[in-house]
Amino acid sequence: MRIATIKGHVTSTIRHGSFKGQRLLIAVPDSPDVAPQVVLDPLGAGIGQKVIISSDGSEARKIVGDEHSPARWSVLGIIDPERTLAL
């Protein structure tokens, strides 16, 4: 799991069949050693929001309902800045 910021929406003319009706976003992890990722978003995160993303492919495939899907990254949670404690 990683903390990331949503930077935009993914638009494509052709998608894998398992992604039909799924919302895809671009998430930029806060760690500099990880590249931006295309993530499934079942929660409705907005651009600029901090989220928790996971590379657990089996969980992403459950979201799309296809065990043979190429899905890998997904949004697990949206971080509420009003409730985040300073460490």
N, C-alpha and C positions, 0 to 999 in steps of 0.2 A: 504494500500500500504506500501511496505517496500523496503529498499535498500538491495541488496544481491550481493554476488559474485558467479559467475558460477564456479563450481568445477569439473564438468565432465558430460559425456553423460550417459544416461540410456539405457542399453541393456537388452532385454528380449526375451525369446523364444515364449511367449504367451502374447498378448496384448488385451485389450478390443477393440472390433471392431471399436469404434469411434476414436481410436488412430492410425488407419492405415494411414500411410503416414505422421504422425505428428512427429516432433522432440521433444524429451523429454530430459531435462537436470536436473542436481542436482544443486540447488541454496541454498547457505548458507546465511541466513539473517545476517546483521551486528549486530542486537540486540541479546545478549546472551540468552534471554529467549525464543527464537523461534528455533525449530529444523530445520535441513535441509529439503528442500521440493523438490519434483519432480514437475517440471513446464513445461508447453507447451511453445514452443519457435517459434512463427511465424516470428520473426525478424532476426534470424541468429546470436545470441550472441555467443561469443567465450569463451573458458575456460580462467578464470582469469579476465574477464570483469565484471565491476559493472553494475548492471541492477536494474530496478524498477519492482517488482513483485506484483501481486495482488491475493487475495484469493476470488475474486468475481467469484463464480462458474457459474453464468449466462453468464458472458463475456467469460469464458473459454469454455462453451458449444457452444457459437456462433462460436468460432474459429474452433471447430471440426465439427460443423454443425449437432449436435445431442442433442436435449433437454433432453435426458435421459442418457447422458454420465456421468460417475463418475468424469469427469474433474473438477478441482477446481482452481489450481494455474496456472498463466500464466505470461509471460514476457510482460510488457507494454511498456518498453523503455530501451534503452541502454544508459548508462551515458558516455558522452565523456569527458575523463580526461583533454583534452586540453582546454575545455570551462568551466570547473567547477571552480567557484569562491571560494576562501578561505573565510570561515565565521569567 
